[in-house]
Amino acid sequence: AVDALNQSLIGQLAAEKARALALAGSDHLTGLHNRRMFNELVASHLALARRSPKYYALLYLDLDRFKHINDSLGHAVGDQLLQAVAQRLRALVRGSDIIGRMGGDEFAVLVTAMESPGDMEALASQLVASLSLPYGGLDHLGGVPVPQLQVSLSMGIALFPRDGHDVRTLCRHAD
C-alpha cells in the first residue's frame, strides 16, 4: 500500500513538473511558445536540419500600427487581436512548424523541412493574405463591439543555412 501511494505521488509530481515546464515555455496571452522556448526548439530543429536535404526558414512577423490600436481601442482589444492572430497562425502552418510570440506584436515561425524554396514563397504569401483579412468579434471591456479591424504586417524571412546557422543569426536577418 505504501509503494502504491509513493508511485501515485511520484506520478503526480511528474505531471506537475510537466505542467510547470509547459507554462514556463508558453506565452500567457496566446498560448504560443514564448521567446525562450521558441529559441530552444528552433536550436534543436536546426541541429537536425544540418543533416537534412530539406529547406528550413525563419519568418519574423510584426503587426503594423499595433500600438495605435492598443492606444485608441484599449489593451483588451489589442490582446484579443493578438489572440486572433495566433489562432490564424496555428491554422496556417503545419504541426511540424514552430510558432512563437517574441513579445508585443512580434511573432516568429520556423518552417521546417520544405521540399523547395518555392514552398516558402507560397506560405509567405498565404500568411500575408490571411493575417491581413479583417478581424471581427473583438469587444471593448463592457461588451461594446469594435468594428472589424484590419491590420497589415511586415514579414522578414531568413533561410537556413544561407542566412545563418543559429537561432540568433537567423532571427537577426529575418528581423
C-alpha positions, 0 to 999 in steps of 0.5 A, a space after each residue: 500500500 505504501 509503494 502504491 501511494 509513493 508511485 501515485 505521488 511520484 506520478 503526480 509530481 511528474 505531471 506537475 513538473 510537466 505542467 510547470 515546464 509547459 507554462 514556463 515555455 508558453 506565452 500567457 496571452 496566446 498560448 504560443 511558445 514564448 521567446 525562450 522556448 521558441 529559441 530552444 526548439 528552433 536550436 534543436 530543429 536546426 541541429 537536425 536540419 544540418 543533416 537534412 536535404 530539406 529547406 528550413 526558414 525563419 519568418 519574423 512577423 510584426 503587426 503594423 500600427 499595433 500600438 495605435 490600436 492598443 492606444 485608441 481601442 484599449 489593451 483588451 482589444 489589442 490582446 484579443 487581436 493578438 489572440 486572433 492572430 495566433 489562432 490564424 497562425 496555428 491554422 496556417 502552418 503545419 504541426 511540424 512548424 514552430 510558432 512563437 510570440 517574441 513579445 508585443 506584436 512580434 511573432 516568429 515561425 520556423 518552417 521546417 523541412 520544405 521540399 523547395 524554396 518555392 514552398 516558402 514563397 507560397 506560405 509567405 504569401 498565404 500568411 500575408 493574405 490571411 493575417 491581413 483579412 479583417 478581424 471581427 468579434 473583438 469587444 471593448 471591456 463592457 461588451 461594446 463591439 469594435 468594428 472589424 479591424 484590419 491590420 497589415 504586417 511586415 514579414 522578414 524571412 531568413 533561410 537556413 543555412 544561407 542566412 545563418 546557422 543559429 537561432 540568433 543569426 537567423 532571427 537577426 536577418 529575418 528581423 
